[in-house]
């Protein structure tokens, strides 16, 4: 994943943030690999962020881009 992010020439802080969101997504979904999960799992995670963690829409967009 880091290689893909670096290929896009993103900053190290962006890389770190993306990796963090991906890890949280995996943990939220019982440590399943992201390729095993579909749209419903992504929507469930974004809903959780919005309702339980009060994440802003920009944060949700950032998470969606990372995933």
FENFENLIN-V912170 format. One record per backbone hydrogen bond with DSSP energy under -1.0 kcal/mol. CO is the residue of the C=O (numbers start at 1). NH is the residue of the N-H. If there is no record, write none. Layout:
{{CO:NH} {CO:NH}}
//
This chain:
{{1:5} {2:6} {3:7} {4:8} {5:10} {6:9} {11:15} {12:16} {13:17} {14:18} {15:19} {16:20} {17:21} {18:22} {19:23} {20:24} {21:25} {22:26} {23:27} {24:28} {25:29} {26:31} {27:30} {29:32} {33:36} {34:37} {38:42} {39:43} {40:44} {41:45} {42:46} {43:47} {44:48} {45:49} {46:50} {47:51} {48:52} {48:53} {49:55} {56:60} {57:61} {58:62} {59:63} {60:64} {61:65} {62:66} {63:67}}
//
